[in-house]
Amino acid sequence: MCPASAAGRARARGKRNICSQLSRRAQGFFTNDAGMVQRTNLGILRKLVCQKSTKFKNVWTTHSKSPIAYERGRIYFDNYRCCVSSVAAEPRKRYEMPKCSKSEKIEDALLWECPVGDILPNPSDYRSSLIALTAHNWLLRISANNGEVLEKVYLASYCKFRYLNWDTPQEVIVVKSAQSKATALARQAGIQPSVLLYFAVFRVIPLSLIGMLEINKKIFGSGVTDATISHGMLIVMHNSGLIRLYSFQAITEQFMQQKLDLGRTCRWGGTSGTVGESPFGIPCNIKITDTPPLLFEVSSLENTFQIGGYPWHYIITPNKKKQKGVFHICALKDHTMAKNGIQEMNCCSLESDWIYFHPDASGRIIHVGPNQVKILKLKEIENSKTQHQVVEDFVIVADREEKTKSLLTVTASGRVVKKRLNLLDDDPEQETFKIVDYEDELDLLSVVAVTQLDTEGKAHLDFHCNEHGTLLKSIPLVESWDVTYSHEVYFDRDLVLHIEQKPNRVFSCYVYQMMLNMKVQEVSTDLDLNQGPWRLLKTPLCSRCGIKGSLSKGRIFVWFLFQRSNCLPSTCSTHFLTSASKTFNSGIYKREGNSLKNHKHIQVQEAFNIRVKLWSFK
């Protein structure tokens, strides 16, 4: 194959416009693999989102006295009791569960979505579910469509469970308890509880118990401050800044006292009951009696620790207070620091910068400061297959002007001295980055930048190319932005959602939806199809009936929907576009006859209906 011709075809594919892609999709292209159609659709949506004529309009605003959460097109209010769909033109209520007491409210929840290709035992398992944890220690599986409780498991009465997180996303869920506190009498006697907290670990769909695990200070040390389970590892944190990693699977195999099944009768500690039902709950069947084999150990300030990249690296902050804001990137294999592995944002600001591995699985690193976002990547050093270096992929810089303030002082002799003071890098009067996120389906980086104008702050959401960092789109947020409040911003396909927490537990939600900047009119009129000069373009839009038609290159075009009785080789209700030599009003037109000129494959009824819409783009 000629490289030049291949490159030319690649450029042609890259320049193909949206209408051409829609036409090819209607003819059955893009079907080489199962995900090709989806990727093509998302590519079309990305172009629509980023084009200049596309606007994002604030279509809905609401306020609440309880926290507001967002998950995959669903907005949750009143502790997940009320669900609002954000997919419609204007958000609408999907369901509302019955009111409950404060002790029964949902404290945390995760959205589970059905895996592709798995065979599940019940029809309801193929629909999305909300895995919810209540204040009185019940784990619920709730239908995400109508709020029906599908499954419920009582956890235990000997501790208070409070948090949910994924061990393996969409497969294994971890329920974490609050940390144990000593009673007043125990504190007076100087006695501290030995058990710090508990974990209940489940496989989801079908919901099955892996085990209940306790973190005991007698085993892991009196300095243990917290623990978590993630990606098959038990991560234990100490007050000295030490972080230790253990294999959860190895712990389960070595220290499980008895395998428990939900819904089965069990005898434990002299009593018997049904596992997962009240009041018996789930006994602690994984008790670590000896220190498990250590996989990894590192020390970091405030127990900050992340793993990612390719090959595996980790990011820590040296365990000294003066090193806050300094990040070390080291190889997981042998703790060797990467070349240029010390990353420090040279900035003077009230809020510290932050760093994390890019969620797009590219192995890159995102380092965010008040006035710049650095995208870093690990690159193999020449002549060295073991060591890597950290290099800049691209940098996103805030749009700001260099400003300095002068301070006037008068000496004893009366001489006026000017001192130049540099402003903070996160000065509110200059554009400052507050939130950086990644939209995985559209492959876009979303960056929230805020500037203080007079008495209120104004924010805008920028979309950047994830590959090169190019600014593709900027969306102004109409509501004011107070930097002292807590903010969350979600960008999900054609939706932007801003959640704001104000003082006195007042939560506000602002929903923006993508709008094409076009004007649509529809009126009724009479038209004889045999009159009027028609001109059909040559691009076929229907692969089944062979009708020709295409989008007019002008600002106005006419869209016909033919309702026909026969369309070879099968019934077809294809929409197709034609270009007319004169402008027609919109409406519904009827023609008597049994055929339509220039369309050999269409056999029509006595009444042939055509709906015409006139679209005018600004």
N, C-alpha and C positions, 0 to 999 in steps of 0.2 A: 504494500500500500504506500502511495506517495505521501510523505509527511506533510507536504504543503497542502495537498488536497484535504487531508484529515484535519489540519489546523483550520482550513477555510470552512469546513463543515462544522467544526466546533464553534467558530465565531458566528456562523449563521444560526446555530442553535441558540447561542447566547443572545442574539439580537431579535429572535422571534418574538413578535408582540403577543399580547394577551389574547386578542381575538383569534389569531392563528392557532394558539395553543388550545383554545376552547374548541375550535373547528376540528383539530386533529383528535382531540379527546372524544368528540361526538362520533368520529369515524372508527373508533376502536383502537387508536394508537395507545402507547404507553402501557402496554399490558405484558411486558416481558417478565415481570415478577410481581408478587403480591403487593409490594409497597410502592410501585412505580406511580400508580394513579394518585395515591395519597401525596407523594412527594411533588408531583406535578401540580396538584391542587394547591398545596401550600406555597409553591413557588409563585403561582398566579396571585394568591392572596398577599404574599409579601410585596409584589409589585404594586398591587392596589393600595396597600397600606402606605407605601413610601412615595407614591406619586404626588405631585404638587397639588393637584385638584382635590385630593382626599382631605377631609376635615374630620376631626374628632369633636363631637358635640356632647356637652353635659346634658344627658337625657333624664337623669334621676338623682335626687339628693334626699337623704333621710338621716334622722338622728335617733340615738338609742341610749338608754341608761345602762345597758349591758354590753359586753364586748361584741364586736362584729368580726366574723371570720369569713374567708373566701377560699373556695376549693373548686377548681375546674368548672367554672360557669355557674356556681351556686354560692349565694350569699347567705350566711347563717346569722340569725339574731336570737336574742333571749336564750343564751346558753345552748345553742343548736336546736332549740325547740321549733323555731320558725325558719323555713327555707324559702328563699326567693331566687327564681331563675333569672340570670342576667343575659340569657341568650336571645330573648325576644326583643322586639323594637324598643319596648320599655319594660324594665324589670317587673315581673309579676310573681305573685305568691305561688309556690309549688305545693307546699303543704304546711300545716301547723299542727304540732302534736298537742295532746291535752295538757292543761296546766298541771304543774306538780309542785310539791313543797320544796323548800330550799335544800332539804337533806337529800332530795332525789334528783336535783339538777345535774345536767351533764357538765363535767369539769374539763374534759379534753376529748378530742375526737380526731380520727384519721379517715380519709376517703380511700376505700378499696375499690379497684376496678377489675373486672373480669379478665383473666389472662386469655390470650388468643391461642386456640388450639387445644386447650385442656378440656377433658370430659368431666363434668361436675355432676354430683348426685341428684341435685334438685333444680327444677327450672328457675327458681328465684336466685340461684347462685350465679346465673349468667348476667345478672343486672348489678349495677354499682351499689355498694353498701357503705354505710357510715359505721365505722367501729368506734363506739362511744364508751366512755368511762364515767359513771355517775358518782355523786358525792357519797353514796352509801355502799360503795364497793361492788357495784354490778357492772359487768362488761356486756354491752349490748351490740348486736348487729342489726342495724336499722336500714330499711330500704331507702335508698337515696332518691327514689321517685315519689313515694307517697308517705314516708315516715312510719311505715308499719314495722314493728319489732319482730324480726325474724328469728333471732336466737338471743338467749340471755344466760349468763354464767355468773354465779355468786363467787367472789374471789376469796375473801376471808374476813374474820372479825378481829384478828390479833394485830392488825396494822391498818393504816389509812393509805389507800392507793390514790395517786394524784396525777401521774403523767403517763402519756402514751408516746411511743416512738417506734419506728421500723428498725428491726435488726437487719433483715434482708427486705428491701422495698417490695411491697405487694405480696410478700410470702410469709415472713415471720414477724410477729408483733411483740413488743416488750411493754409490760405494764409495770411502772416503777412506783414504789411507795414513798411517802414523805419520810424524812429521817426521824428515827425514834428519839423521843425526849424523856428525860428522867422525871419521875414524879417529884412533887415538892418534898416529900419525906426522904426520897433517895438523894435529892440534891443537898438537903441538910446533912445527911450522913456521908456526903462525898462519894456516893455511888453513881457511876455512869453506866447506862445500858451497854451491853457488849455487842448487841446486834444493831448495826447502823441503819440498814434498810433492807427491803425485799424486792425481788423481781419475779413476776409471773410471765412466762414465755409461752406463746401460742403459735401454732400454724393456723393460717386463715383459709377458709373454704376448702374442705370442710373444717370448721373450727375444732382444733384438737390441742390438747395440752402437751407441751414439751416438759415443763417442770416449774416448780417454785423454788427459788434460790434465795438464801440469806447471805448478807455481807457482814461477817463477824470480825470485830476488832481484835479478838484473841488470835485470829488466823492471819489477818493482813496488817496488823499493827495498830497501836492506839492513835497514830497520827492520820488515820484514814478520814478524809473529809467528804468524799463523794465517790460515786461509781456509776458506770453506764455499760450497756451492752450494745455493740454496733458491729455489723459485718462479721459476725461469728466470733467476736473478741469481747472478753470482759476487761473493761478499762477501769483501773482503780487509781484514784488521785489522793495524794497525801498533802498535809499542810506545809511540808518542806518544799513543795513544788515538784516532787517526784511523781512520775506517771508510770504505771506498770501495766503491761498487757498480758493477758492469759487467754488460752483457747477455751471458749465456752463449751465446745463439743467434748474436749478432753475432760473438762470438769464434770459434764453430765455423765459421761461414761464411767468415770472413776468414783463419783460421790453420790450418785442417785441411789437412795435407799429402797425405793419401791416405785414401779411405773404405775401411773394413775391415768385413768380414762374418764373423760367427762360423761356423766350420766350413769356411771357404774357404781355399785355399792362397794364401799371400802371400809376397812377397820383400821383405825389409827389412834394410837395413844389410849387404848382401852375403850374407845367409843367407835361407833360405826355410823355411816351415813352415805348419802349419794354425793359423789364428787361434782362440785359446781352448783349445788343447790343449797339454799339457806336452810338451817344455820350452819351446816357442816362446812361448806366452802371447799377450799383446796388446801390440804396440808402442805407444809414445807418439806418436800420429798428430796431436795438436794441440799445436804448439809456438808459443807467442806470441813473436814477434820484435820487437814494438813495443808501446808502451803502448796498450791498447784505449781506445775512446771512454768517457769517464767519465759515468755516469748521475747519481750522487749522492755527496755527501761530507759527513761530519759528524764531530765530535769528541765523545767521551764517555768518562767514567771507566770503566776496566776493560773498554772496548769493548762496554759494554751498549747494545743498540740493538734496538728493536722497531718494526714497522710494522703498522698496523691502523686500525680506525675507519672511519666514513663521514661526510664525505669522508676521504681518506687522511690520517692523521696518524702521527707517530712519537714515541717516548718515549726520552729519554736522561737521563743524569746528567751535570751540568756537570763538565768534566775537571779537577776540583780535589779533593784528598783530603778537605778539610773540608766538601765538598758531598755526601759520601756519605749516602744516604738522602733526597736531594732529587731530584725527578723533574720534567723539563720536557716538556710535551706541545705539540708544534709541528705546523704544517701541512706536509705533504710537498711541496706545490706551491711554496711560496715561503719556507719556514722561519719563517713568522710564528707567534709563540707564541699559543696560544689564551688567551682571557680566563679568569682563574683557572687558567691552565695550569701553575703551579708547585704541585706537590703534595708535601707533607711531612707525615708522620705525627709529630705532636708526642708522642713517647714516649721513655722512657729505658729501654733494654733492651740485653741482651748481643747478641742477634741482631737484625740489621737487618730492616726491613720489605721487602716486595717488591711489584711492580706488573706487570701484564700485560693485554693486550687479552682481552676475554671470548671464550672459544672458541665461543660460540653464534652468531657472525656477526651479532650485533646492533649491533656498533660500540661497545659499552660497554667500560668499563675496570674491572678488579678491583684494588683496593689493599688489601693484607693487612698488618695490624699484629698485635702480640701480644694486644691486647684488643678489636680491632674490625676488621670487614671492610667497606670502603666500595665500593659499586657506583656508578661514575661514568658519565656519558654526555655526549656532545658535542651541544650544542644550538646551533642557528643564532641569532645575535644579531639582534634586530629592526632593521629598516632597514639590514641589512648581510648580503649574500648570500655574502660572501667569508670573513668572520671568524666563528669559532665560540667558544663558551664551554663550560667544563667545570662541570657541576652534579652534585650528588648525586642519585642515583636512590633509593637506600635504604642503610641502615647496619645491619649485624648486630653487636651488642655482646655481649661476654662477660658471663656471669653471675658477678659478683664483688662483694665488699664493699670499701668504702674502708677501708684499713688503714694506720696509721702506727706506727712504733716510736719509743719514747722512749729517748734516751741520757742517762744520769745522769752528771754531772761535778761534782766538789767543788772549789771555788775555794780559794785560800790562806787565806781568812778562815773557811773551813768552810761556806760557803753552797752549797747543793745547786742546781744548774742543770739543767733539763730541756731537751734539744734534740730536736726532732721530725725524724725521718728518714723520707722517703717511700720506699716500696719500689719496686723495679724493676717496670716494666710487664710483664715476662715472669718475674716471681717464681714459682718452681715451686709455691708454696702457693696460688696463685690460678689460676683458669681461664685458660688461654692457648691461642690458636689456633695450630695447628701445620701443618695441611694444609687447603687449599681446592681443590675439584675440581668439575667439572660433568658430570652424567650427561645426555647429549644426547638419549637416547631417551625418558626420563621427564621431561625438562626440570626437573631438580632440582639445586640447589647442595648439595654435601656438604661439611661442615666438621668437622674433627677438633679437639676441644678436650680439653686435658689438665690435670689437677690433681694435685698431689703430696699424697697422704694418708699421714701417718706415714712409713713407710720405702719405700713404693712409689707409683708414679704410676698414676692411673686415667684412662682416656680414654673418650670417647663420641663417636659419629658422629651429627651432626645433619643432617637434610634440610630445606632451606629452599626455599620457592617462588622460582623463578628470576625471576619477574616482579615480585613485591612484597617478597620477603625474609622472608615469614612462616614461622615455625618450624612444620613439619608433623609431624616425627617425630624422636625421639632414641633411639639404640641404644647401650646400654652395651657396651663391649668387656671381656670377662671377664679377659683376660690383663693383667698389669701392663705399664706403659709407662715405659721408662727414657728420659729426654730426651737422654741422652748417646749413645744408639744411633741408627742410621739406620733410618728407617721409610718404608714405602710403604703406602698404603691405596687400594684400588680398590672402587668401587661400580658394579656392572654389573647392571642390571635387578633381579633378586631375590637377588643375591649380593653379599656384602661379603667382601673378602679383605685380610688384613693381613700384610705381609712385613716381617720385622724382621732386621736384621743386628747380631749380637752380636760381642763381641771374639773373636779367634782364628778369624775367618772361619766362624762358626756362624750359619747362616741358619734362621729359623723362619717357618712359614707357618700362619696361622689362617684357616679358612674358615667363614663364617657364611652360612646360608641362611634364606630367609623361611619362616616356619611360621604357618599359621592356627591360632589358639587354639581348636581344636575336638576333640571326642572321638567316635570312630567305633566302633560295635560291630557284630558280625555273628554271628548264631546261627541255628540251624535250627529250624523249627516247622511245624505244619500249619495251613492256612487255607483255608476254602471261600469263594471270591470271591463266590458268590451270597448268602452270609450277610453280615453286617457292613455297616452303612450307609456308603456312599461319597458324597462330595460333591466334584464337580469344579468348579474355579473357571473363570472365563470367558476368561482370557487364553490365546490359542493359542500353542503353542510349536513346532509342526511345520507348516511351510508346505505340505508335500506331502500329508499325510494328514488335516490339520485336527483333530488330537487337541487337546482342551482340557486345560489344566493350568497350575499356577503354584506358586510357592513359598509355603508356608504362612507366615502372619505370626507364628506362635508360635515357641517355642524348639525344637520338635521337628517334623520333617516326614519323609515317607516318599518314597523315590525308586524308581520302577519302571522296569525295562528290559524292554520287550516284545520277544520274539523271534517275529516273525510271518512268514508265508509270502507274504502279499500285502498291499500297502499302496498304494492308488490315489494318484497315477497310476503310481508305480513303487515298487520295494522300498525300504523305509525302516527304519532302525534307530535312530530318534530316541529320545533320552532325554527323558522329560517328568516333571514333578513333579505330585503330587496332594496334596490335604489330606484327611486322614481324621478321622472323628469320634472315633476311639479309637486308642490307641497299640498298634502291632503290633511284635512282635519281628522282627529281621532274619532273612533266610533265603531259600530257593528254594521256590516254591510251584507246584503243578501243578493244572491243571483240565481235565477231560474235556469236550469240546464243540467246536463249530465256529463259534461266534460269541461275542462278549462284549457284554453289555448296555451300551447307551448309546454304543457305538463303531461306527457304521455302516460305516466305511471299512475295518474290519479283518476279514479272513477268517483264522481260525486253524486250526492243525492239531489232530489228536486230542489231542496232548500240548501244552499251552500253558504255557510256562515264564515265570515272573515272578521277577526278582531284586529283593529289597527290602533297602535299607540304611537304618539309623536313624542320623541325624546329630543330635548334641546340641551346640549351641554354648554355650560358657561366657559 
